[in-house]
Amino acid sequence: MLRAVATTGSFSAAGRELGCTQPAVSQQMKALESAVGTPLLVRSGREMRLTQAGEALVRHAGGILAGLTAAEEEVAAIAGLRAGRVRLVSFPSGSSTLVPTALAALRAAHPGTRVSLEEAEPPRSVELLREGDCDVALAFRYEGAAGAGEWDDLVVRPLLADRLVALVPERHRLARAGTVALGELAGEPWIAGCPRCRGQLVEACAGAGFTPRIDFATDDYPAVVGLVGAGLGVAVLPQLAIESVRPRGARIVALEPEVRREIVALTLPDLAQVPAVAATLDELTRAAARGTADPGLRPA
């Protein structure tokens, strides 16, 4: 309005240009002068003339209006999924299975949305989400484990129930068994996975009446499979962790009783309303549904 008054020379002419009344322009100019704390316009005959402060503000008006227009266009692009950014954190077996399918579909549907990927196991991935360092976190927890309310402050999108399986060398005495009870592996050397998985293994073995002798521990699932394939021990791994690994020299045997882990996508309540985040959650859900042909994986 100030720029229109400066250009046209009057409140009434500025009102005609902007499609509003002369009193509305006058009221807005008084409000603007009150906000800046100094007069911006003085009447000179029939025209309104800018004061020195008014001239200074009008010089910036073009930049201010251009910046506002650019901001509106950028927000509209993000809201319409023509632009946007999503920071995704995933545990490794999720990164190699669910994430590629989901991100390929997201890029095809919304090519303007950019997604960055970082790997972290829970609970670190959940900490990154709460600290504002990511927008979506893929995480998991084991059925019956403590801490059932640990995600109560987050939006939880269930993805998969992932079965744990035993992995034994192909020449092992149980290699051709249909199922195996955990207690049948009590005297074996063990290869353990990530810290949370190791904790689950020790807890499960305690429930079966023994303490596992862990000879090797690694966060790298292909390394676990390789060590088992070389005959160096046995392991219990999630089915999802084996999906992208060729278990050479190793055999997969179902565990009885069955143990599963719950795989979810997490975000903050406010972030769940952001279109790019919502679209990412939707594509992760679809990727999980497409990956449930394996009996070890079932939709959450």
C-alpha positions in Angstrom: 0.0 0.0 0.0 2.8 2.4 0.8 4.4 1.8 -2.6 1.0 2.3 -4.3 0.5 5.6 -2.4 4.0 6.8 -3.4 3.3 5.9 -7.0 -0.2 7.3 -7.4 0.1 10.2 -5.0 -3.1 9.7 -3.0 -5.0 7.2 -0.8 -8.0 7.1 -3.1 -5.9 6.4 -6.2 -3.9 3.7 -4.3 -7.2 2.1 -3.2 -8.4 1.9 -6.8 -5.2 0.3 -7.9 -5.3 -2.2 -5.1 -9.0 -2.9 -5.2 -9.9 -1.5 -1.8 -11.4 1.7 -0.3 -9.7 5.0 0.5 -10.5 4.7 4.3 -8.9 1.2 4.3 -5.7 2.6 2.8 -5.7 5.5 5.2 -6.1 3.1 8.2 -3.4 0.7 7.0 -0.9 3.7 6.5 -1.6 4.9 10.1 -1.0 1.3 11.3 2.3 1.1 9.4 3.4 4.5 10.8 2.6 3.3 14.3 4.6 0.1 13.7 7.7 1.9 12.5 7.4 4.7 15.0 7.7 7.7 12.6 5.6 9.5 10.0 6.0 8.0 6.5 3.6 10.4 4.5 2.7 14.1 4.6 0.0 15.8 2.6 1.3 18.4 0.1 -1.7 20.1 -1.6 -3.9 17.3 -3.0 -1.1 14.8 -3.0 0.6 12.6 -0.4 4.3 13.0 -0.2 6.8 10.6 1.3 8.9 11.6 4.3 12.6 10.7 4.4 11.6 7.6 6.4 8.9 6.8 3.9 11.4 7.0 1.0 13.7 4.7 2.8 11.0 2.1 3.4 9.7 2.3 -0.2 13.3 1.6 -1.5 13.1 -1.7 0.3 9.5 -2.4 -0.7 10.4 -4.1 -4.0 12.9 -6.5 -2.3 10.4 -7.2 0.5 7.6 -8.0 -1.9 9.8 -10.1 -4.1 11.0 -12.1 -1.1 7.5 -12.6 0.1 6.4 -13.8 -3.4 9.4 -16.2 -3.5 8.5 -17.5 -0.1 4.9 -18.1 -1.0 5.9 -19.9 -4.2 8.4 -22.1 -2.3 5.8 -23.0 0.3 3.3 -23.8 -2.4 5.8 -26.0 -4.1 6.5 -27.9 -0.9 2.8 -28.2 -0.1 2.2 -29.5 -3.6 5.1 -32.0 -3.4 6.9 -30.2 -6.3 9.7 -29.6 -3.8 10.7 -30.6 -0.3 13.3 -32.4 1.7 13.1 -35.5 3.9 15.9 -36.7 6.2 15.6 -40.4 6.6 17.5 -42.6 9.2 17.3 -46.4 8.9 18.9 -49.4 10.4 21.1 -51.3 7.8 18.7 -54.2 6.9 16.0 -51.7 6.4 18.3 -49.6 4.2 19.0 -52.5 1.9 15.4 -53.8 1.6 12.5 -51.4 2.3 14.2 -48.1 1.7 15.3 -48.5 -2.0 11.9 -49.6 -3.1 10.2 -46.8 -1.2 12.5 -44.1 -2.4 12.4 -45.2 -6.0 8.6 -45.0 -5.9 8.7 -41.6 -4.1 11.1 -40.2 -6.8 8.9 -41.5 -9.6 5.7 -39.9 -8.1 7.3 -36.7 -6.8 10.7 -36.0 -8.5 11.1 -32.6 -6.8 11.3 -34.2 -3.3 14.8 -34.8 -2.1 15.6 -37.5 0.4 18.8 -38.0 2.3 19.7 -41.3 4.0 21.8 -41.9 7.1 22.2 -45.2 8.9 21.7 -45.7 12.7 20.4 -48.5 14.8 17.7 -47.9 17.4 17.6 -46.4 19.9 20.1 -43.9 18.3 17.9 -43.4 15.3 15.0 -42.5 17.6 17.2 -40.0 19.5 18.1 -38.4 16.2 14.4 -37.9 15.4 13.7 -36.4 18.8 16.8 -34.1 18.6 15.5 -32.7 15.2 18.3 -34.3 13.2 16.0 -36.3 11.0 12.4 -36.3 9.8 11.6 -40.1 9.6 13.3 -42.9 11.5 13.0 -46.6 10.7 13.2 -48.5 13.9 12.4 -51.9 15.4 11.7 -53.5 18.8 11.2 -57.1 19.8 7.9 -58.6 20.8 7.6 -58.8 24.5 10.6 -56.6 25.2 10.6 -54.0 27.9 9.9 -50.3 26.9 6.5 -50.8 25.3 5.8 -47.1 25.8 9.1 -45.7 24.4 7.4 -44.3 21.3 4.3 -42.9 22.9 5.3 -39.3 22.0 5.8 -40.2 18.3 3.7 -41.0 15.3 4.2 -44.7 14.7 3.6 -46.3 11.3 3.7 -50.1 11.6 5.4 -51.7 8.6 6.4 -55.4 9.2 6.5 -58.2 11.7 9.9 -59.7 11.0 10.6 -63.3 12.1 13.9 -64.4 13.6 15.5 -67.4 12.1 18.5 -69.6 13.0 21.4 -69.6 10.6 23.7 -72.7 10.7 26.6 -74.0 8.5 25.3 -76.2 5.7 27.1 -79.2 7.1 25.7 -78.7 10.6 23.7 -81.5 12.2 20.5 -79.3 12.1 21.0 -77.9 8.7 18.2 -79.9 7.2 15.8 -79.6 10.1 12.4 -78.0 9.5 12.5 -76.2 12.8 14.9 -75.9 15.7 14.3 -74.9 19.3 16.8 -72.4 20.6 17.9 -74.8 23.4 19.2 -77.3 20.7 21.9 -74.7 19.9 23.0 -74.3 23.5 26.5 -75.8 23.1 27.3 -74.0 19.9 29.7 -71.1 19.3 27.7 -68.0 18.4 28.0 -65.1 16.0 26.0 -62.1 17.3 24.7 -59.0 15.5 24.1 -55.4 16.5 24.0 -54.4 20.2 20.2 -54.5 20.5 20.2 -57.8 18.6 22.9 -59.2 21.0 20.8 -58.2 24.0 17.8 -59.9 22.5 19.8 -63.0 21.8 21.2 -63.2 25.4 17.7 -62.7 26.8 16.2 -65.4 24.5 18.9 -67.9 25.3 18.4 -67.2 29.0 14.8 -68.0 28.6 15.8 -71.3 26.9 18.1 -72.1 29.9 21.6 -71.3 28.7 24.1 -68.5 28.2 25.4 -68.3 24.6 29.2 -68.4 24.0 29.6 -65.5 21.7 32.8 -65.9 19.7 32.2 -63.1 17.2 30.1 -60.0 17.3 29.6 -57.6 14.3 27.0 -55.0 13.2 27.5 -56.1 9.6 24.9 -58.8 8.7 26.8 -60.0 5.6 29.7 -60.6 7.9 27.5 -62.7 10.3 26.3 -64.8 7.3 29.9 -65.2 6.1 31.1 -66.3 9.4 28.4 -68.9 9.7 29.0 -70.0 6.2 32.6 -70.6 7.0 31.6 -72.9 9.8 32.7 -70.7 12.7 29.4 -70.7 14.6 25.6 -70.3 14.5 23.5 -67.2 14.6 19.9 -65.9 15.0 19.0 -63.2 12.5 15.9 -61.3 11.5 14.5 -62.6 8.2 14.8 -59.1 6.7 18.5 -59.1 7.4 19.0 -62.1 5.1 16.8 -60.8 2.3 19.6 -58.9 0.6 22.4 -61.4 1.4 23.2 -64.6 -0.4 23.8 -67.0 2.5 26.6 -69.1 0.9 27.6 -72.1 3.0 24.8 -71.5 5.5 21.3 -72.8 5.9 18.2 -71.0 7.3 16.2 -72.9 9.9 12.9 -71.7 11.4 12.9 -71.1 15.2 10.3 -72.6 17.5 8.7 -71.0 19.4 8.5 -68.1 16.9 10.1 -64.8 17.8 9.4 -61.6 15.8 10.5 -58.0 15.9 8.2 -55.1 15.0 9.5 -52.8 12.3 8.0 -49.3 12.2 8.6 -45.9 10.6 8.6 -43.0 13.2 8.1 -39.3 12.9 7.1 -36.4 15.2 3.4 -35.4 15.3 4.1 -32.0 13.6 6.3 -33.5 10.9 3.5 -36.0 10.0 1.5 -33.1 8.5 4.3 -32.2 6.1 3.4 -33.5 2.7 6.8 -34.8 1.8 7.1 -36.7 5.1 3.6 -38.1 4.8 4.4 -39.3 1.2 7.6 -41.0 2.5 5.7 -42.8 5.2 3.1 -43.9 2.6 5.8 -45.3 0.2 7.6 -47.1 3.1 4.2 -48.8 4.0 3.7 -49.8 0.4 7.3 -51.2 0.1 6.7 -53.2 3.3 3.4 -54.6 1.8 5.2 -55.6 -1.4 7.9 -57.4 0.6 5.5 -59.8 2.5 5.6 -62.7 0.1 8.3 -64.3 2.3 6.6 -66.3 5.1 9.1 -64.8 7.5 7.7 -61.3 6.9 4.1 -60.3 7.4 2.4 -56.9 7.3 2.2 -55.2 10.6 
